[in-house]
Amino acid sequence: MPSRTTGQVEASACDAVTRFHRDTLGRGPKRVTASLQAKTLLVLLEGVLTTSEQTLLEATGVNHARSIEMVREMRNQLMRRSQRELLAALSGVLGMRASATGVMHDIDPEAGSEVLVFRLADEPCQKRLA
């Protein structure tokens, strides 16, 4: 595979995570950005809440703190159960193996934002010496 720029790798990662999100939750995020630093890929997703999650957070009479925890727990369970598929999709677009032991995930339901951090097995944009 020809050498790609950091921006190309980041754009490919955004596309893969967006497709995964859409396939898993039925809708994609409104905005996705990625930042690659050596063997670490950080992906920030904004506007990620489904209609059901938004409804749960807005419901009157429901403990708001408990609703936040319910959304977090559901998303964390989903991420744990589909981590293999996400890594396969990411590995495919990066043209390399993403390390399964280095995936971190968190969501802020109130902000509607989610973050994924991947430890990669190799640097996708290694500079070659002439």
Beta strands, then each sheet from edge to edge (+ up, - down):
strand 1: 31-37
strand 2: 40-46
strand 3: 98-108
strand 4: 113-120
sheet 1: 1+ 2- 4+ 3-
end
